[in-house]
Amino acid sequence: MCGIVGYIGGAEASGVLLDGLRRLEYRGYDSAGMATLTDGAFQLRRSVGKLAALESLLGKEPLQGKIGLGHTRWATHGHPSEDNAHPHTDCTGRIVIVHNGIIENYAGLKAELKAQGHRFSSQTDTEVVVHLLEETLKEKTSGRFGKNGSGLDLKTFLSAVRDTLGRLQGAYALGILCSDLPDVLVGARKDCPLILGLGEDEFLLASDVPAILGKTRRAVFLEEGEIAVLTGRSYRVLRQETGEEVQKKVSEIRWDALQAEKSGYRHFMIKEIFEQPRSVEDTLRSRLELDDWKYYLGNVNISAEQIRALRRISIVACGTSWHAALVGKLLLEKWAKVVCEVDMASEFRYREPLLGPEDLLVVISQSGETADTIAALRYAKERGAHTLAICNVVGSTIAREAHGKIYTHCGPEIGVASTKAFTGQLVVLYLLALYGSFVRGTLPREEAEQIMEQLLSLPRKIVEVLRLDKKIAALAKKFHQSADFLYLGRNLNYPIALEGALKLKEISYIHAEGYPAGEMKHGPIALIDEDMPVVAIATRSGVYDKLVSNIEEVKARGGTVIALASEGDDAIAAHADHVLVVPAVPEFLSPCINVVPLQLLAYHIAVLRGCDVDQPRNLAKSVTVE
């Protein structure tokens, strides 16, 4: 869940590293650090807090050198402190390491290394890696490593790296430097993302694409168990187990670097909320052809025969993506007439689900690097199920490992609280359910064509919703000091109630709970009083009358109701204290419409409370550890 940037080339490394770390701030972190190599010796700078603290330190104590590593840390082992910040060094000061992930067997390794005389200066699991590499190098050089004139060569160093990795249990993306090899930067990955950026006589190592965009759009994505060896003029990728060289495909990143900038908006989150008409259009583009009845869902890689023979679809996701999955379940069962289950990825494999060749597992992840989701994907593949990934990041782990993939094409999402990626996921699930209905023959052609036409109108409808921004900002002023919120929805909009509550708690730190409106009487109604705002998703639907009855139950107990209502519904004002009117759309499209004002409400409340909207405390954009 940390950010890693490495550089080797002709430029001053510190400036490149700092730029890359800025572009990774969205991943979440609590400390930062940097190391460069100059005249055969490492210089380190580390600080606690935001990147501005490190930048200030570098202004007073600048770093020189054309090779280096940078890191932003999200604490797992050890509290945020300068000692626990990366990079970490060995006892000799000749090796520097940065790490993303968790070393599960660090305690045993640490005890072993301490017994061998190694001195530890942090509470982190990462530090065992650098000391273990030091010890391995001593063994391979008959104790000469760490002494002047040790004569360390690259072959021996890489052999030691491979042996060290072989002893680690857990997940890692690593950047490694050794002062004895001043023109070599090494990276390695297992269960955590790591990419190479290929420039002109310069190379970058990074945990995510935005970090390289200031220098290049050419990237190589490392696979599980691969080691990258970078010099100023070349790169190689090796298999960790065998040392064999691997030929890698070079990918061209389509994102413009400006897409990862704020473009005049106050925060990335509000920019990304307002990008949704465009991002939804990009998700839909070229995927629906009414005249020829063609679907372009990317490399789904599942035959019509397999789709018709499906026994069950399981959807697995975390957080916001899980809410999208709940909507997808209802659509798949309604349109494609196939049994569909939804699981939180962190719980999925522990219940030992029954999966086989007649099952399809759909995994959803914005980053494509969510650790629990990757583990669920591998579990399903081991049991013979067909797998399909829905994600936003080209070349991500789940996209590479699943049998099929559908990209949302939303562009980079920098704000930690997902917005445009969520609506992109919903749109892909609409398309998947519609495609399933076409193959299985479960929807009349006329109805399917009407659905497609409505989907194509969605970007325009979202533009209309965004016009509520000023009204929602004014509404936020009335409620930004509230301690609790309750969000109510039914059927397709119950997941949207969950998502609205999640957005509010993520960025404003207000306790909020999403609940199925019909279940309110079974507990949450005890909480309702004049101090608890209740957000009711009351747009036109098959359960509209029931939702209005639930609102009345709230009003009877003194609750304040904020209602989302469809255009043309003049009656709802008699039941609610505040009404936000959204365009009238068919019920199946309402999740994509109704989530937008809830995103705006959360955003404006968080801003009024002075919260860090783009980087909420304790959260990270890409959750790459369990």
N, C-alpha and C positions, 0 to 999 in steps of 0.2 A: 504494500500500500504506500510505499515510498516512491520518490522520484530519483532516477539515476540518469546522469549525463556524463559521458566521457568524451574526450577530444584528443586527437593527435593530428598535427598538421603544421602549417606555416604561420598561423595567427597566434596571438597571445591567448593561451587557453582560458584564463580566468574570465575574460569577456564573453567568450563563447559559452562557457559553462554557466555563467550567471544568466545569460539570455535563455538558455535551455531550461534552467531551473524555474525562471519566471513563467515559462510556457507550461510547466508542470505543476504550478501552484494549486490548480484545481483538484489535484489528487488528494490534497489534504496533508498537513504535516504540522509538527510542533517544534522542529529544530532543523538547522541546515548547516552544511559544511562543504569545504572544498580543499583539494590538495593539488599542487602542481610540482613538477620536478625541474629543478634548476641546478646546473653544475653538479649533478650527481647526488643531490640531496633534496628531500621532500620539504615543502613548506605547507603547513596546515592552518586553516582558519575555520573555526566552528562557533556557532552561536545558537541561543535558544530563541524561539518565537518565529515571527514572520521573516521572510527573506530580506526585508528592509534592514533588519539587524545585521545580517551577514554583509549586506551591501555597504552599510555604514562602517563595519569593521574593515572591509577591504579598502574603503576610502582612506582609512588611517594607516592600515598595514597592507599595502598592495602585494599581490602575488605575481611572479614572473614565471615564464616557462611556456613551451609549445605543446606540452602534454599534461593532462590532468584529469581529475575526477571530481564531480559535484554530486551532492545528495541532499534530498529533503526527507526527514524521518517522521514517521507516524509511530509513536511509541508502542511496542509490544512487551519487550523485556527491559525494565528499567524506566524510571520516570524521565520526562524531558529535562535534559541538562547538557552542559557543554561536554562533559566526560562521555555521556552516552550518545552524543551526536556522532554521525559518520563524517569523514572517513576514519577508519581504525588502522592502527599500525602494529607491527610485531615488536618483539623486544629489541631487535637490532635497528629498527627505524628504516629498514630497507624495503619493506613491503607495505603497500597501502591498499585497503579494500573498502568498497561500498557494497551494500547488500539490501535487497528487497526480498521479504519472505520470512520464514521462521525455521530455525534449525531445531528440530524436535529432540535430538539427542545431545544437545549442547551441554547439559549438566554433567553427563558422564565424560564427555570429551574434556570439559573444563577441569574436572578433578584429575584426569590423567595428565593433562598438560601442566597443571600446577605441581604435580608430583615430579615432573621433569624439570621444574625450575622456572616455568614461564610466569611472568608477572602480568596480571590483568588490571586494567585501569577503568573498566566500565562494568555495568551490570548487564550488558547486552548479550544476546545469543551470538551475534555477528562476530564478536571479537575472538571466539574460539576458532573461526575459520582462518584468520590471519596467523594465529599462533600455530595452528595445525599445519598450515602451509610452510611456515618457518621451520618447524620440526622435521617435516618431510624433506625439505631442501637440505637440512643438515645431514640427514641420513644418506641422501643421494650424492652429497659432495664430501662424504667422510668427515663431516664436521667443519669444513672450510667455509660454508655459507655464513655470512655476517662478518667475515674478516676481509681485510684488504687483499686484493689479488686472488679472490676466490675462484676466478675464472669461470663463472657461471655462464653456460650457453643456453640458447633458447630451447633446444631439444630437452635438456635436463629440466629446465623450468616448467615446460609444458607437461612433462612426465609427472613432476611433482604436483602440478595443478590437478591433473587427472586422478592421481592417487588420493589427493585430498578430497576431491568431490566424491569419490567412491566411498568415503567414510561418513559422508553427511546424510542424515535422514531429515526429510522435511521438504521445504520449498525454497528456491532461491533464484534470484537473478543477481549476478555478481559482476562488478568491475574491479580489475586487479592491475596494479602497477608494481614494478620492482626496479629499484634504482640501479641495479646491476645491468638492466636491459633498458636503457633510457629511450629507446625508440620503439617500444612495444607496449601495446595496450591489449589486455585480454578480457573477454567477457564470457560468461557461462550462464546457462539457464536450466531450471527444472521447475515446472509448475508456476513460474512467474514470467511475464512477458519481457522480452529484450529484443531490440532491433538495432540494425546497423544503418547509419546514414552515410551514403557514398557521395563525397564531393570531389572536387578537382585537387588531387594531391593532399587530401585531408579526409578524415573519417571520424564519425561520431558513433557513440554507443548510447542508447537511451531506452528508458522503460516505456515510452509511448511516442507516437508520431509527432505531436506538436513540438517536441524538443528539438527536432532536426530541421523544422521548416524554415528557420532563419538561414540555413546553409544549403539545403538540398531537398529535392522531392524524391530522390532515388533511395530506396530502402530495401534491406534484406531482413526478413523475419526469421529469427532463430527458432528451431524446433526443440522439442524436449531432448535433453542430453547432448546438446551441441555446444562447442566452444569456439569463440571467434578470436582470431589473432590479427590485430591491426597494426600496421606501421604507417608512416606518412605517405607511402606510395602504393601499398597493396593490402589486401586482406585475404585471409583464409578461414574456412569453417571446418572444424574437425568433429568427429564423433568422440564423445568423452570415453566411451568404453574401449574403443579400439585405436583411437588416434588417426583413423582413416579420414582423408579429406573428402568433403562433401561439396558437390556442385550445387549452388544455390540460384534460385530465380530472383532477379531484381525486379521489384515492384515500383511502379510510378505512382506517387501519392497525388491524388487529384485535388485535394484540398489546397486552396490558396492560403498562404500564410495570413492574409488579412482576415480570413474567416475566423481565425483564432484571436482576433483583437476585438475590442469593445465597440469600435466604429461609432463613437459618439454617445453610446449609452452609458448610464452610470454604473451598471453592473452587467456581467455576462448573463446572469439569469434573466433580466428583463429583455436583453437583446435576443436571447434564445426563445423566450415566450413570443416575441414579435416576429421571429423568423418562422414560426409554425406554418403560416400559409405557404411559404416557399418550400419548407422542408417536407410538408405533406405532398405538395406537388411533385417534388423530386422523388419521393417514395413511390408515387403513382406513375410517374412518367414512363411511358412505353410499356407499361404492364397491362394495360387494358386496351383491346382493340374491338370495338363493338361490331364493326362490319364483318370481320373475319372470325370472330369468336376465339380470339387467341389470348393466351395468358403468358406473360413474361415474368416469371417469378425467380429468375436466376437459375442457379444450378441446384434445383430441388433434388434431382437424382433419385427419383422414386417413380416407378412405372405406374401406368393406369391400372394394370392388373393388381399391383401391390396395394394401391389406394382402395380399389374395390374390395380387396380381401382383408382390409384392416379389421382387427378385432377391437382395438382400442387405441386412442391417442392419449399419451401422458404429456403434460406440459410442465416444465420445471423452470423456476426462476427465483429471483430474490428481490425484495423491496418493491420499487416501482414496477419493475418488469413482471413481478408476480401479480400485481394488480391488472396489468395488461393481459396476463394469462387467464385471469378469472373472466374477463370479457370474452376472450377468445374461446374459452370452453363453451359458453352459452351460444356463440355464433356457430361453432363447429357442430354442436349437437342439433341446433335448430335447422341449419342449412344443409350440412353434409350428412346428417343422421348417423353419426358415429359416436360411440361412447367416448367421453373425454374426461380425464382426471387432471387435477392441478395440484402440484406439490411445491412447497418451499424447498429449494434446492438443499438447504442445510439439513433437512429432515429426510429427504427422499430415500437415500440408499440405506439408512439405518432401519427403516421398516422392512427392508428386504423385499421390495416389490417384485411381483411375478411378471417377467418380461420375456418375450420371445420373438420369433421372426414375423409374427402377424401383428406386432405392436409397433407404433411409431412414437418415438420420444422427441418432442420439440423443446429445445433449450433456448431461452431468451436472455440476452445480456447486452446492454448498451456497449460495454467495452469489449466483450468477448473474452475477458480474462478473469471473470468472477470465479474464485477458487471452488466454491461449493457447486456451482453450475458445471464446471469442467469435470469435477469428480462424478457427478450424476451422469454426465454424458459418457464417461468411460465405463461406468457401471453398466449402463444400458448396452453399449457396444459389446462388452464381454459376454452378455447374455443373448446376443444375436438380434436385438431389436434394430430397426432402421432408425437413424437419427437425423434430425434437421435442426440447423442453427438459424436463429433470427438475431442479427446483431448489426451494429453500426460501423464497426471498425474493420476495414478490409485487411485480411491477413492475420486476424486475431486467432487465438488458440482454438476457440470453439468453431470458428469458421473453417480452420484447417483440418480439425479432427472429426467433425461431423460428416456423415455421408453426403448430406446436402446442405445448402446454405441459401438464405435470402438476406441481402443487405437492405437496411432501411434508407441508406443514402441521405442521412440528415446533416452531414457535415460535422465538424468537431463540436462537441458539447462540453463546454469548459466548466460551467457552474456545477457544483457538486449535486445540487438538487435537480434531478432530471425533469425536463419539460418537453422539448421537441423530440427527444428520443422516445418518450412515452407515446406521443401521438403517432410517431412513425411506426412503433411496434403495433399499435392498434390497427393502423392501416394495413400492415402486412398480414395481420391475423384476419382482417376482413377478406383480403385477397385469397388467403389460404383456405378459409372456409368456403368462399365462393368457388374456388378451383375444385375443392373436394366435392361440392354439390354438382358441379358440371360433370366430373368424371364418374361419380356414383349415380348420376341421373336423379337427384333428389329434389331439384328445384325446377319448376317450369321455366322454359327459356324466356318467356315474357317477364317473369318476375326477376330473373337473374339480370336481364338487360336493364330493368328499372333500378336495381341495386347498383349496377355499374354506373349509370348516369348520375345517381345520387352521390356516389363516391367522387366522381369527377367534379362535382359542385362544392366539395368540402373546403378547399382552400378559400374560395370566395366567402363561404359562411363563417370561417374563422376570422377573416378580415372584419366582418361585421361584429363579431364578439369582441374583438380588440378595441373597438370604439367605446367600450364600457370602461376603459382604463381610468379615466378621470373620476367617474362616478364611484368606482371601486376604491380609488385612492381616498376619496372623501369618506367612504364608509369605513375604511380602515382606521381613520382618526377616531371614530366612535368606539372601536373595539380593541385597539392595540394594547390596552392595559388589562384586558381580561386575562384571568388565570387559567381558564379551561374553555374548550370548545367541544361541541358534539356535532358530528356530520351524519346526516341520515340520507339513505338512498335505498332503492329497491330494484331487484332484477338487474338489468345491465348497468344501472347507476349505483348499485351497492359498491362495486369496486371503485367507482369514482368518489364515493364518500370516503372510502379508505385512503385513496390517493390524496384527496383534499386535506384530510387530517394529517397524513404523513408530511405533505409539503409544509404545513404550518408548524408542526413540531420540529422538523428538520432545521428550518432557517430562523424561526422566531423564538424557539425554546418554550413555547406555550404548550401545555399539555392539551392534546387533542385526540379524539377518538372517533373513528368511523364505525358506523353500526348499521345493520339492516333495519330499516324503519319499523318493520313489523315485529322485531324482537325487542324494541325499546321497552316494552312493558315488562320484559323479563329481566329487569335489573337496572339499566341506565336511567330509567324514569325517576328513580330515587334521587338522582343527582340534580335534577332540573329545578332551578329557581331563577329569580330575576337577574342573578349575576352570571348565568351561563348562556352565552349565545349558542343558538342551534341553527346550523346551516342545513336547509332541507332542499334536496334536488327534486323539484316538483314540476319538471317539464312534462309535456304531454306524452302519455304512454299508456300501455294496457293496465298499469297499476296506479294511474293518476289519482283516482278517487280514494284509493286506500292510503296513498301518501298524504292526501289532504286530511284524512281522518287522523293520521299520526301527528300532523301539525297541530290539529285541534287539541290533541292530548297534551302537547307541549304548552300551548297557550293556556290551557285550563290550570296549569301548574305555575303560571307566572313567567314562563320562559320567553326569551326574545328570539324571534324567528327571522332569519335571513333566507329568503326563498329564491331559488333559480326557477324562472318560469318561462314558458314559450311565448313568443310573440303572438298577440291576439287573445291571450288569456287574461281577461279583465277581472275575473272573479277571484284570483289568487290574492289580490291586495287586501281582501276582507279577512284573510287568514294569517297574513304575515306582517311583521313590522317594517321590513325592508324587502324590496323586490328587485332583482336583477333580471332583466328581460333579454333572452337570447333568441336567435333565429329559430323559427319552427322548422324542425327536420324530422324525418322518419325516426322512429324509436331506435333503430339499430345504429344510427349515426350520433345519437345524443351523447355517448361517452366522449367522443372527440370534441364536441361542442361544449359540454358542461364542465370539462376539466379546466378549460382556459380561464374562466373567471375565478376559479378556485386557486389556480396558480397565481393570478394577479393579486388576489386577496392576501394570500400568504406573503407574497413579495412586499406589498406595501405595508403590511403590519410589521414585518421584520425590519424594514427600513426605518419606520417610525420608532422602533424599539432600539435602534442603533446597533443592530446585529450585523455580523460579517456575512452578508447574503451569499456570496460566492464560495466562501470557505467556512462553513459552519463548524463550530467547535466539535472536536472528537470524530468528525466524519471524514471519509475519503471517497474520492470519485470511483476509483476502481478497487474493489475489495479482493485483493489477491492472496489473502490468507484466510484460513477457516476460523 
